[in-house]
Amino acid sequence: MTLTIVGAGYVGLVTAAVFADLGNRVFCVDIVREKVEGLKKGKVPFFEPSLTEYVVRNQAAKRLFFTTNYSEAVPKSQAVFICVGTPPKNNGEADLSYLFAAVEETAKNLSGYTLIAIKSTIPIGFEDDLEATVKKYAKTKFEFGACPEFLREGTAIEDTLHPDRIVIGATSKKAQKVLLELHAPISGERIICDVRSAQLIKYAANALLATKVSFANALAALCEKMGADVKKVLAGVGADRRIGHSFLYPGVGYGGSCLPKDVLAFIHLANHFGYDFDLLRSVDAVNNGQIEAFIGKVRTALGNGHLKRGLAGKKVAVLGLAFKPNTDDIRDAPSVKVINHLVDLGAEVTAYDPQAMANARKIFPKIKYAPNVYKAIEGQDAMLVVTEWSEFREMDLSVIKKLLKRPIIIDGRNIFDPEKVKGLGFKYYGIGR
C-alpha cells in the first residue's frame, strides 16, 4: 500500500519507518525543510533506539521518502495518516492549528478515494469540522478514520510492531478494511469502533495511567507520615492482577509530551461537554505538588529548610534530564521544573544525562554539564536522581561517596536500597521511604 504520513515528529516518523519496513511505500511529509533534508541523509532529529537503522534501511530500499511537498505524496496514497502535534494552550485546551493546516493541505492534494486517518490526539467533536475542511477543498471521495497511537518513547519500535491493541475508529466497512489490511502484519487485539470512541480511548488510557502515578505519589506522601515503605506497599498492591504494577511507582511526577497535556486537555474537554472531571484535577494537582515536595527534601538535606534561606552557595548534581530513560525528550520533564527551582533558590547546578543534554542546553545554557556521572557529582553537596537511567542504578556507590563533598543522595526515583545506602554512610532521602 502507498501511504502518506503527515508530520515527522515522534509519532509520525516512527509510524512511517515501521510501515515502510513492513513493505509499504511511505511518504513522510513535514513542513520543516531542515528536518526533511536531515532525514534524507539518515539524520533522525531525536533519540529513539533502533529508529535510525529503520530510517536508513528503508530509504535504501526505496520504500521510505521524505518531502516538504504534499503534492509529491498525497495523490499517490490510498491512506493519509495525520500525525502532527496538538500542544496545550495556556488554558489546557488542545491547540488544533497544526491539525487543521495539515488536513487542509491534504484535502487540496487528494486524488481518488483516500482514507484520512487521525493519529494525533484530538478532542472529541472536531471530526465534523475536519470533514467540512476537506469538503471545502477536495474534489474526490474521502473518509475519515481515527487510529490513535499508544507508543512509549524509548520502546516506540517495539510498541508499534507489538502493541496491546490497535484501535480502529471508522464509520464504513471500506475504511475499516483499509486499516485492518494495513495493520495485518502487526500483533495486538483489534478494537473496532466509531471515531469518537477511538479518540476517547486515547484520552481515557493516558488519564488512567496518570491517575496511577499520582495515586502512587499520594500514597508515598502518606507513607512518609506513617513511617511505612511505599515500595513495599505498592509491591503488595500491584501483585493483585486486577491492579498490576505498571505505572504504580512514586517519584518526582510524570512528564513528557503526552500525559501532562492530555490530562489537561481531557479536563477541558469534559468541561466542554458539561462534566467537571474533579478526579483528574486532583491527579494534576498531585503531580504538580511532587516537584515542591522534592525541592523540600533538597532543602532539608542541605540544612536550608527555612524558606528565606534558599540554597545559595550549595552545589548540587542533577542526574537525569530526559522525562524518562531511553529518550532525549525533555518536554514537560520534571528535571526542567526541578532545575528552575534550584536556580531560583541560588543553587549551583551541574547536570548529566546520557542523551538529553543537547536539548537541555537550549533551555539552561548557564548551568554546568558533565561528560559523565562521576564528573557530575565530584565536589557536590548532594546528588539528585531525577531520571531512572540504568547507568545510575549501576554506579559504584563507594566511589560516589568519595567524590561527593557531602554524602547526600536525594533519590527522586527510588532506584537505591535505603538500608544499603545508609549502611555505606550516606544520608538518603527517597520518595515515601
C-alpha positions as CSV (number, residue, x, y, z in Angstrom):
1,M,0.0,0.0,0.0
2,T,1.2,3.6,-0.6
3,L,0.8,5.8,2.4
4,T,1.4,9.4,3.4
5,I,2.4,10.2,6.9
6,V,2.0,13.9,7.8
7,G,4.4,15.0,10.5
8,A,7.9,13.8,11.0
9,G,7.8,14.1,14.8
10,Y,7.9,11.3,17.2
11,V,4.7,9.5,16.2
12,G,4.9,10.3,12.5
13,L,8.5,9.3,12.0
14,V,8.2,6.0,13.9
15,T,4.9,5.2,12.1
16,A,6.5,5.9,8.7
17,A,9.6,3.9,9.4
18,V,7.7,0.8,10.7
19,F,5.1,0.8,7.9
20,A,7.9,1.1,5.3
21,D,9.7,-1.8,7.0
22,L,6.6,-3.9,6.6
23,G,6.8,-3.4,2.9
24,N,4.6,-0.4,2.2
25,R,5.7,2.6,0.1
26,V,5.6,5.5,2.5
27,F,6.0,9.2,2.1
28,C,6.6,11.3,5.2
29,V,5.7,15.0,4.9
30,D,6.9,17.7,7.2
31,I,7.0,21.5,6.7
32,V,10.3,22.0,8.4
33,R,12.8,21.9,5.5
34,E,15.9,21.4,7.7
35,K,14.4,18.4,9.3
36,V,13.4,16.8,6.0
37,E,16.9,17.4,4.5
38,G,18.5,15.8,7.5
39,L,16.2,12.8,7.4
40,K,17.1,12.3,3.7
41,K,20.7,11.9,4.9
42,G,19.6,9.5,7.6
43,K,19.8,12.0,10.5
44,V,16.9,11.4,12.9
45,P,16.2,14.6,14.9
46,F,15.7,12.9,18.2
47,F,16.9,9.8,20.1
48,E,14.9,6.6,19.9
49,P,16.6,3.2,20.0
50,S,16.8,1.5,16.5
51,L,14.9,4.2,14.7
52,T,17.9,5.5,12.7
53,E,18.5,2.0,11.4
54,Y,14.9,1.7,10.3
55,V,15.1,5.0,8.5
56,V,18.3,4.3,6.7
57,R,17.4,0.8,5.8
58,N,14.0,1.7,4.2
59,Q,15.3,4.7,2.4
60,A,18.0,2.5,0.8
61,A,15.2,0.0,-0.1
62,K,13.3,2.8,-1.8
63,R,10.3,2.3,0.5
64,L,10.6,5.5,2.6
65,F,10.7,9.0,1.2
66,F,10.8,12.4,2.9
67,T,9.4,15.6,1.4
68,T,8.0,19.0,2.3
69,N,5.5,18.9,-0.6
70,Y,2.1,17.4,-0.1
71,S,1.6,17.2,-3.9
72,E,4.5,14.8,-4.1
73,A,2.9,12.3,-1.7
74,V,-0.8,12.6,-1.1
75,P,-2.1,12.0,-4.7
76,K,-0.2,8.6,-4.8
77,S,-1.6,7.4,-1.5
78,Q,-4.6,5.2,-0.5
79,A,-4.3,6.4,3.1
80,V,-3.0,9.5,4.8
81,F,-2.1,9.5,8.5
82,I,-2.2,12.8,10.3
83,C,0.5,12.8,13.0
84,V,1.0,16.4,13.8
85,G,1.3,17.9,17.3
86,T,-1.7,19.2,19.3
87,P,0.1,21.1,22.1
88,P,-1.7,22.7,25.0
89,K,-2.8,26.3,25.1
90,N,-2.4,28.3,28.3
91,N,-5.9,27.2,29.5
92,G,-5.1,23.5,28.8
93,E,-7.2,23.2,25.7
94,A,-5.5,21.5,22.8
95,D,-4.2,23.7,20.0
96,L,-5.5,22.3,16.8
97,S,-4.0,24.8,14.4
98,Y,-1.4,22.3,13.1
99,L,-4.0,19.7,12.7
100,F,-6.4,21.8,10.6
101,A,-3.5,23.1,8.5
102,A,-2.3,19.6,7.8
103,V,-5.8,18.4,6.9
104,E,-6.4,21.4,4.6
105,E,-3.2,20.8,2.7
106,T,-4.1,17.1,2.4
107,A,-7.5,17.9,1.1
108,K,-6.1,20.1,-1.7
109,N,-4.0,17.2,-3.0
110,L,-6.4,14.3,-2.8
111,S,-6.7,12.1,-5.9
112,G,-9.1,9.2,-5.9
113,Y,-10.7,7.6,-2.8
114,T,-8.5,8.3,0.2
115,L,-8.8,7.4,3.8
116,I,-7.6,10.2,6.1
117,A,-6.7,8.6,9.5
118,I,-6.1,10.8,12.5
119,K,-3.3,9.6,14.8
120,S,-2.9,12.9,16.5
121,T,-4.7,13.1,19.9
122,I,-7.6,15.5,19.3
123,P,-10.7,16.5,21.3
124,I,-13.9,14.6,20.6
125,G,-16.3,16.6,18.4
126,F,-13.9,18.1,15.9
127,E,-14.4,15.4,13.2
128,D,-17.3,17.4,11.7
129,D,-15.1,20.5,11.4
130,L,-12.3,18.5,9.8
131,E,-14.7,16.9,7.4
132,A,-16.1,20.3,6.4
133,T,-12.5,21.5,5.8
134,V,-11.8,18.6,3.5
135,K,-15.1,19.1,1.6
136,K,-14.2,22.7,1.0
137,Y,-11.0,21.8,-0.9
138,A,-11.3,18.1,-2.0
139,K,-12.5,17.1,-5.5
140,T,-12.7,13.4,-4.8
141,K,-14.2,10.9,-2.4
142,F,-12.6,10.5,1.1
143,E,-13.4,9.2,4.5
144,F,-12.2,10.0,8.0
145,G,-10.9,7.5,10.5
146,A,-9.2,7.5,13.9
147,C,-6.2,5.3,14.6
148,P,-4.7,6.6,17.9
149,E,-1.1,5.6,18.8
150,F,-0.1,4.1,22.1
151,L,3.7,4.0,21.7
152,R,6.1,4.8,24.5
153,E,9.2,6.8,23.9
154,G,12.2,4.6,24.4
155,T,10.3,1.5,23.2
156,A,8.5,3.0,20.2
157,I,9.5,0.5,17.6
158,E,8.5,-2.5,19.7
159,D,5.3,-0.8,20.8
160,T,4.3,-0.1,17.1
161,L,5.1,-3.7,16.0
162,H,3.7,-5.4,19.1
163,P,1.0,-3.2,20.7
164,D,-1.5,-4.4,23.2
165,R,-4.3,-3.2,20.9
166,I,-4.9,-1.5,17.6
167,V,-7.9,0.9,17.8
168,I,-9.7,1.5,14.5
169,G,-12.3,4.1,14.5
170,A,-14.2,4.2,11.2
171,T,-17.8,4.6,10.0
172,S,-17.7,2.4,6.9
173,K,-16.7,-1.2,6.2
174,K,-14.4,0.1,3.4
175,A,-12.4,2.4,5.8
176,Q,-12.2,-0.4,8.4
177,K,-10.9,-2.8,5.7
178,V,-8.1,-0.4,4.6
179,L,-6.9,0.0,8.2
180,L,-7.3,-3.7,9.0
181,E,-5.3,-4.7,5.9
182,L,-2.6,-2.2,6.7
183,H,-2.2,-3.5,10.3
184,A,-2.4,-7.2,9.3
185,P,1.3,-7.9,10.0
186,I,1.1,-6.2,13.4
187,S,0.0,-8.1,16.5
188,G,-2.4,-6.9,19.2
189,E,-6.1,-7.0,19.9
190,R,-8.3,-5.2,17.3
191,I,-10.8,-2.7,18.8
192,I,-13.3,-1.7,16.0
193,C,-15.4,1.3,16.9
194,D,-16.7,4.7,15.9
195,V,-14.4,7.7,15.5
196,R,-15.4,9.4,18.8
197,S,-15.0,6.2,20.8
198,A,-11.5,5.8,19.3
199,Q,-10.5,9.3,20.2
200,L,-11.9,8.9,23.8
201,I,-9.9,5.6,24.2
202,K,-6.7,7.5,23.8
203,Y,-7.6,10.2,26.3
204,A,-9.0,7.7,28.8
205,A,-5.9,5.5,28.6
206,N,-3.5,8.3,29.3
207,A,-5.7,9.8,32.0
208,L,-5.8,6.4,33.8
209,L,-2.0,6.0,33.6
210,A,-1.5,9.5,35.0
211,T,-4.0,8.6,37.8
212,K,-2.0,5.6,38.8
213,V,1.2,7.7,39.0
214,S,-0.5,10.3,41.1
215,F,-2.1,7.7,43.4
216,A,1.4,6.2,44.0
217,N,2.7,9.7,44.8
218,A,-0.2,10.4,47.2
219,L,0.4,7.1,48.9
220,A,4.1,7.9,49.2
221,A,3.3,11.1,51.0
222,L,1.1,9.2,53.4
223,C,3.8,6.5,53.9
224,E,6.3,9.2,54.9
225,K,3.9,10.4,57.6
226,M,3.1,6.9,58.8
227,G,6.6,5.5,58.7
228,A,5.8,2.9,56.1
229,D,7.8,2.0,52.9
230,V,5.9,2.9,49.8
231,K,7.9,0.5,47.6
232,K,6.8,-2.5,49.8
233,V,3.2,-1.2,50.0
234,L,2.9,-0.8,46.2
235,A,4.6,-4.2,45.6
236,G,1.7,-5.7,47.6
237,V,-0.9,-3.6,45.9
238,G,0.4,-4.3,42.4
239,A,0.6,-8.0,43.0
240,D,-3.2,-8.0,42.6
241,R,-3.8,-8.9,39.0
242,R,-6.7,-6.6,38.8
243,I,-4.4,-3.7,39.5
244,G,-0.9,-4.6,38.3
245,H,2.4,-3.0,38.9
246,S,2.6,-0.8,35.8
247,F,2.7,3.0,36.5
248,L,2.3,2.3,40.2
249,Y,5.6,4.0,41.1
250,P,6.2,7.2,43.0
251,G,8.8,9.8,42.1
252,V,9.0,13.4,41.0
253,G,5.9,13.1,38.9
254,Y,5.0,12.2,35.3
255,G,6.2,14.3,32.4
256,G,6.8,14.1,28.6
257,S,4.7,15.1,25.6
258,C,1.6,13.1,26.4
259,L,0.4,12.6,29.9
260,P,0.6,16.3,31.2
261,K,-1.0,17.8,28.1
262,D,-3.6,15.0,27.7
263,V,-4.8,15.2,31.3
264,L,-5.3,19.0,31.0
265,A,-6.9,18.6,27.6
266,F,-9.3,15.9,28.9
267,I,-10.3,18.1,31.8
268,H,-11.1,20.9,29.4
269,L,-12.9,18.6,27.0
270,A,-15.0,17.1,29.8
271,N,-15.9,20.6,30.9
272,H,-17.0,21.4,27.3
273,F,-19.4,18.5,27.5
274,G,-20.8,19.6,30.8
275,Y,-18.8,17.3,33.1
276,D,-16.4,18.6,35.8
277,F,-13.7,16.0,36.0
278,D,-12.7,16.6,39.6
279,L,-10.7,13.3,39.7
280,L,-8.3,14.4,37.0
281,R,-8.0,17.9,38.6
282,S,-6.7,16.1,41.7
283,V,-4.4,13.9,39.6
284,D,-2.9,17.1,38.0
285,A,-2.6,18.8,41.4
286,V,-0.8,15.8,43.0
287,N,1.6,15.7,40.1
288,N,2.4,19.4,40.3
289,G,3.0,19.0,44.1
290,Q,5.7,16.4,43.6
291,I,8.2,19.0,42.5
292,E,7.7,21.2,45.6
293,A,7.9,18.1,47.8
294,F,11.2,17.0,46.1
295,I,12.7,20.5,46.5
296,G,11.6,20.4,50.1
297,K,13.7,17.3,50.6
298,V,16.7,19.0,49.0
299,R,16.4,22.0,51.4
300,T,16.0,19.7,54.4
301,A,19.0,17.6,53.3
302,L,21.2,20.7,52.8
303,G,20.2,22.4,56.0
304,N,18.4,25.3,54.4
305,G,14.8,24.3,55.2
306,H,13.7,27.8,56.0
307,L,12.0,29.5,53.0
308,K,14.1,32.7,53.2
309,R,17.5,30.9,53.3
310,G,17.3,29.3,49.9
311,L,20.2,27.2,48.6
312,A,22.7,30.0,48.0
313,G,26.2,28.6,47.7
314,K,25.1,24.9,47.6
315,K,26.3,22.8,44.7
316,V,24.0,20.0,43.5
317,A,24.3,17.4,40.8
318,V,21.2,16.6,38.9
319,L,21.3,13.2,37.3
320,G,18.7,12.8,34.6
321,L,17.2,15.4,32.3
322,A,15.0,13.4,29.9
323,F,11.5,12.8,31.3
324,K,12.2,9.1,31.2
325,P,15.0,6.7,30.2
326,N,15.9,5.9,26.6
327,T,14.9,9.2,25.1
328,D,16.3,12.7,24.8
329,D,12.9,14.3,25.2
330,I,12.7,17.0,27.9
331,R,9.2,18.3,27.1
332,D,7.4,18.8,30.4
333,A,10.2,16.8,32.0
334,P,10.3,17.0,35.9
335,S,14.0,17.9,35.6
336,V,13.2,21.2,34.0
337,K,10.9,22.2,36.9
338,V,13.5,20.9,39.4
339,I,16.3,22.9,37.9
340,N,14.2,26.0,37.7
341,H,13.5,25.8,41.4
342,L,17.1,25.1,42.3
343,V,18.4,28.0,40.2
344,D,15.8,30.3,41.7
345,L,16.9,29.3,45.2
346,G,20.5,30.1,44.3
347,A,22.0,26.6,44.0
348,E,24.8,25.9,41.6
349,V,23.6,23.0,39.3
350,T,25.8,20.5,37.4
351,A,23.7,18.2,35.2
352,Y,24.3,14.9,33.4
353,D,22.1,12.8,31.2
354,P,23.2,10.1,28.7
355,Q,21.1,11.6,25.8
356,A,19.3,14.8,26.7
357,M,22.0,17.3,27.4
358,A,21.9,18.9,24.0
359,N,18.2,19.7,24.4
360,A,18.7,20.9,28.0
361,R,21.4,23.4,26.9
362,K,18.7,25.2,24.8
363,I,16.7,25.8,28.0
364,F,19.5,26.1,30.5
365,P,22.6,27.5,28.8
366,K,24.2,28.8,32.0
367,I,24.2,25.7,34.2
368,K,27.1,23.3,34.1
369,Y,27.1,20.0,32.3
370,A,29.3,17.0,33.0
371,P,30.6,14.4,30.5
372,N,29.8,11.5,32.8
373,V,28.0,10.8,36.1
374,Y,31.2,10.8,38.2
375,K,32.3,14.2,36.9
376,A,28.8,15.4,37.6
377,I,28.9,14.5,41.3
378,E,32.5,15.4,42.1
379,G,32.7,18.1,44.8
380,Q,28.9,18.4,45.0
381,D,27.0,18.9,48.2
382,A,24.3,16.5,47.1
383,M,23.4,14.1,44.3
384,L,19.8,14.3,43.0
385,V,18.4,11.4,40.9
386,V,15.6,12.7,38.6
387,T,15.5,10.2,35.8
388,E,15.9,6.4,36.3
389,W,18.6,5.6,33.7
390,S,20.1,2.2,34.1
391,E,23.6,3.5,34.4
392,F,22.6,5.4,37.6
393,R,21.5,2.2,39.2
394,E,24.8,0.6,38.4
395,M,27.0,3.4,39.9
396,D,29.8,2.4,42.3
397,L,28.4,4.0,45.5
398,S,31.8,3.7,47.3
399,V,33.3,5.9,44.5
400,I,30.3,8.2,44.7
401,K,30.8,8.7,48.4
402,K,34.5,9.7,48.0
403,L,33.7,12.2,45.2
404,L,30.8,13.9,46.9
405,K,31.6,16.8,49.2
406,R,28.8,15.7,51.4
407,P,27.4,12.1,51.3
408,I,23.8,13.1,50.5
409,I,21.5,11.3,48.0
410,I,18.1,12.7,47.2
411,D,16.6,9.8,45.2
412,G,13.6,11.1,43.2
413,R,13.0,7.7,41.5
414,N,13.7,5.3,44.4
415,I,16.4,3.5,42.5
416,F,18.6,2.7,45.5
417,D,18.0,0.5,48.5
418,P,17.8,2.9,51.5
419,E,19.3,0.4,54.0
420,K,22.3,-0.4,51.8
421,V,22.9,3.3,51.0
422,K,22.7,4.3,54.6
423,G,25.0,1.4,55.6
424,L,27.6,3.0,53.4
425,G,27.4,6.2,55.3
426,F,25.1,8.2,53.1
427,K,22.2,10.4,54.2
428,Y,19.4,9.1,52.0
429,Y,16.1,10.8,51.0
430,G,13.7,8.8,48.9
431,I,10.1,9.2,48.0
432,G,7.7,7.6,50.5
433,R,10.5,5.6,52.2
